[in-house]
Amino acid sequence: MKRRKSKTEDQQQAIEKEVQSNPLNFTGNLSIDLDRIRSEIGQNGDVHIREFKIGSLNARAALIFIDGLADTEIINNNILRSLMSVDDQDCEKNRNIETSTRERLSTHMLLIGKVNETSNIQSFDTAILAGSAGLLVEGTAIGFVLDVAKAKTRNIEEPLSESLVRGPRVGFVEQLSDNTALLRNLSKTQDLAINTFKVGTKIKKDLAIVYMRDIVDPQLLEEVIQRIQTINIDNLPESGYVEQLIEDNQFSPFPQIQNTERPDRVMGAILEGRVGILLDGTPFALILPVTFNMLLQSPEDYYERWISGTLIRMLRYLAAFIALFGPSLYIAFSSFHQGLIPTKLAISIAASREGVPFPPLIEALIMEISIEILREAGLRLPKPVGQSLGIVGGLIVGEAAVQAGIVSPIMVIVVAVTAISSFTLPHYSIGITIRFLRFVVMLFSAVYGLYGVVLFVLLLCTHLVKLKSFNVPYLSPAVPYQLSDLKDFLIRAPLSMMKRRPKLMHTQESKRK
Amino acid sequence: MNKQRMKNVWVGVILSLNLILLTSCWSYRPIEDVNFVAGAALDAEKGGKISSTLQYVVPHEKGGGQAGMSGHKQYENIKEVGDALEPIGWETTLKKEGSIFGAHEKIVVIGEELARKIDMEQLVDLYYRDIDIRGSTLVFIADGKADKTLESEAPDIVPSYRINEIAIQQLSTRMLRQTSLVVMLSKMESDSSFVLQRLTTEKGEVKFDGAAVIKGKTNKLIGFLNKKEIEGLNLITGDSKTGSIRSQGKKPVYFQIQQIKSKITPYVKGENISFHLNVSIDGRIAEDWKQSFNLFKDSTLKQVEKEVEKEADSLVEHTINRMQDDLGVDIAGFGNELRIHHPRAWQRVKKDWDERFKTTPVTTNINIHITDYGMIGERNK
């Protein structure tokens, strides 16, 4: 008894010393440690601290967990039940030695898969806040982190933003582990590398980089990791934050990183030597580097046979052109270059514009802005309401505007065709870019006519040629010209012809086996 | 470094803004404010003056569901008199709002009197200088007053466009190939004679009737060809798509032309120039008024071919005679063939080619080939 007492005193002194020297570590004294935890997170209503005695060790212990995040069933059945049951034989055997306490706990008593140990209070707290249960035992200067987090996940569903007619009906979910599992599921190869990082200064989030170890260009990988490490922001609620913080040119209207909800798309990209980024808490994965033509491609181009894939892809390029230049060409032709319109069409345009009080630019702006408002309104409303809004807005307002003579019927056609064309773009973000640029080119054409449109195209080209995404030129393989990569540019060559990975990615392994 | 760069950016922004703000919709001209000129008619007036009639399209919105018929008059003719086309143009702007816009002008009709009096090149000078007016605008000569041809009683019709469409179709050998401003310029510049389509008005409606012959030396109208002569001319030039030839004889057989191949071969021997014209025509029997006729027999076919050949030959002969003896001009492109095949000889004669052509011998050989005679070969009485 005496010996023990003196030991306790020694311990007491040692603990005080340690608290002073290293305030972040556990002391081993349960009440002191608990007090500190209470003062840090315990004041929150959802933090539960359960004090009890470990039956076989006869030691006081406390279990800290968060209501709702931790699975109480596991806590009750796999932790508390085994810890609190009394077994006298064991009791005597391992009473005094600290190491054996740890060992016994993890080898005999904690009936769960993942047990981590930490001596740092801070990391102990964050683990608890992430859903784990924390276990402190009297006399042990170590906190056990028991992974009992309840998976807060939803079912895997077809992605809303990129639906396909043909292709896997699988989309990413919010849980990072589910997403990485989806990717693992798609490629059961050891070459698929998933590196996780912690990002965010205040709220730490898991971020995973996925790539093919034997394909990816090491320089690219290095660049990506370096840029991710420079992220310095308190919170990353969505992968859009990551995108904006690591992209090359934040003043460009063009997205330089692709986002997708489709695992097959990520898989396809990383097999081309690209890098995927997954962030916990969002179903949107990022793909980089990205080139302009990728944004007009859809996985269906590859799933369908190459002839139809090529045709649909060309159709999409055409649609992008119409979506960008439709109203501006109308403005240019109808108010500057009437001589370029076929005679009969010119006369019928003139007839339809008879009595319209606005110049073509204002007319186009009225229609374009109202259709953008309609689109935005339809987006925010619940689905059934959104549809009827489309009918009311598109049909009734359009028809009424023509009847009232505010806009000409031809303008309605132009705007409608433009809007429909912009819906064919397979990526929401490039769609927004083109919608924005459409207004810019409308102003250009209203000032200069076709000459202005040409000026705009020149400006656009100079910008695009300069733009790079992670050191890959944005317009490649068109500029700089790479003949072999053109097989997957405007056309989609038969699969048997596309035996090599894109040269612009500088992959380690150029042949697709 | 960075400061300098920012400065450069600002300079760039200000310059670009100037570019937009200072020009501010330069040459902006909304489509409803311009007057589309569909066609023009030029006539001679008293005192050596010229009158120009501009036909403006008046766009009306088509009534929905009524097959595009609105019942409105689709055009408006504005006539002004002056001593040149330019002041006349300005004069018309005093009468009608909006600027004159010539890019959709399709035809120019020149009155007979004016064409006889004034050098054609001088007359249409403005049309070549105006950047809006296209070189593809067609030129016609009107029988009598030109401004009559630009009128029509029918609703929903722009007369200029109707004339243009008929001219372009050129369905029959009885109609001349259309001549555009550019083609006319090349003829006038090379001093070669040429023909223009001739328009007449009958009961207020316009009709294509024959051709007007313009002499290359003077660029003035010297005479007309009738439809029959045009048939001959079309066979010489091979310029026609379809048409029919009547076989000689009391009761006719009509031969429908499907393809004409004509070749003019010039021969030069010293100072002597002669031409050989070879025309081969493929076609079918279109109508048969001879009762006892067995086309299953090769000999009958040959006989019909002969008869058609004779008629074609006389057509061609007549036209050549008309050109050489009567009008004294080469309008079928004999001179052009000479220029291509014997440039040196051409250099010698090009100065007064029309005079020279009068006495140049032309031999002809016409080949008719019947490819098809329909579903009836032989007809029982």
Interface residues (C-beta under 8 A of the other chain):
Chain A: S334 S335 F336 Q338 G339 L340 T343 A346 I347 S348 I349 A350 A351 S352 R353 E354 V356 P359 P360 A446 V447 Y448 G449
Chain B: I20 T23 S24 C25 W26 S27 Y28 R29 P30 I31 E32 V34 F36 V57 P59 H60 E61 K62 F101 A103 H104 K106 D132 R134 Y161
